[in-house]
């Protein structure tokens, strides 16, 4: 849905023009975004990994019901902390909400670098695709022989496997792309299945999301805001990160009800506002005055994230960027 509004100075500043031809020219007055005559470089890995997600979720759903996983993950009633960095931290936010909603016990999510070491927890879950992220390893070393820990990782031979008390390895969800997609959502599928959710319908929605049309006008937008509630707050944060990483786009993310407490002022005709899950009452109506394109598909947020991932790839390729290798990023952050 798109609402009409008068143009603003901000809209003019953000407007982008795409010219066809062998290369694409992106004209913008936002510093650092201008890319001239760059040929599109299609992704080799991330698109394949995005497409494999529903199949990986099905495997994770089976694994989540196994005795092995039930033994490795925290017991009902334990006070649990979940830590990660970047994408893994955003998935930890979704993990924490889902565990509390399922009445399994108090659950908090932290970036590994900001874990409150003086706070007492019964159990800690470390989420890390590579198993090599410095902040995660340092925290597990600090907690060794104290708080029980489990690592959810993609690499069975990584250092985190030796540091954590137990491990859940999702090697079938590992990735070659720097940009993380499949491991993140597969770990979330595992967690949801472990908590007792039937993911049959979600997996089917995910398959549809691979081919569903992207939001009309999104490729012409130059500012993106992602909103969520409950589990989908972490999903919204992750969607915003995907567009920033892959396409160098201006993105923001908020809990849906917080959006009207200031951030809505940045939105205009050149914006897409994407709402994951069920919108709060009157939110969509309140967005009418902005003139932004508003996307609210009604899909399960995990399935809808596939569409946001596809948008990130499409925007990157339209700008001549390779979404497999974002600038300044590596597959794992290793600090000296």
C-alpha positions, 0 to 999 in steps of 0.5 A: 500500500502506498499513501500520497503525501506532498514532496519534502526536501528530504525526499528530494535529497534521497531520490535515486535514479537508476539508468539502464545499460551495461552498467547502472548509474546510481545518483544520490546526494547521500554521502558515500552512496554514489556508484557510477557505471558499475556493472552488476555483479551477481551473487554466487553464494548468498542467493543459493543459501537464501533459496536453501532455507526452507529445506534447512528449516525442515532438517532443523525442525526434526533435529529440534525434537531429538533427544540430543538437542533436548539434552543440550539446551536449557531446562524449563525454569532455568534463568537463561542468557543468550549471546551473539554478535551481529546477526546472531545477536538479533536471532538471540533477541527472537530466541529470548522472546520465544522462550519466555512466551513458551513459559520456559523461564526468564530469558535475556539476549545480549551482544557478547561484548556487553554481557553483564558478567556480575549477573547470575544465570543458570545457563548460557547459550552462545550463538555463532555461525563461525565459532571463532568470533573473539567476543564470544570466545572470550566470554565462554573462557570467562564463564568456564567451570562456572555457568553451564554453556552450550554453543549453537554453531555451523562448524564442528571443528571451531574453537567454540566447540572446545570452550562450551560445555555442550554443542549443537552443530548445524553444519548443513546450514553453514555458508560461504557468503560473508552475509549470513542468511541460512544459518541464522534462520535455521538456528531460529527454526531449531529453537522454535521446534525445540519449544514445541512449534509445528513449523510445517506451515512456516516452511511452506510460507518460506518456499513461497517467499522465494518466488513471491514478488518483492514489494512494488517500489522497494527497488526505487526506495532509498530509505528503509525502516523495518518494524516488528513486535515480539519475536519479530523485533529481532527479525526487523533488526536482522532485515535492516542489517542485511540491507546495510551489509549487502547493498549499503542502504540506509536502513533503520529498525525499531519495535513497532510501537516505538516507531511513532515516538520520533523515528517516523519523522524521517520517513517520506515518499522515498521510503519503504516501511516494512512491518513484520508480523501482525501490525499493532492497531492503527499503525498502518493508518498512521503511516498514510500521511508519510507517503511511504510505501508500506509493506505488511505481508501477513507472513510468518516473520521468519518466512517474510525475512526471506523476501527482505534478504532477496531485496538486499541482494537485488539492491546490491546487484542494482548498485553493481555490488557483490552481496557475497563480499560486502566492503569492510566485512569478513566472515568472522570478527577476530580481534587481537 
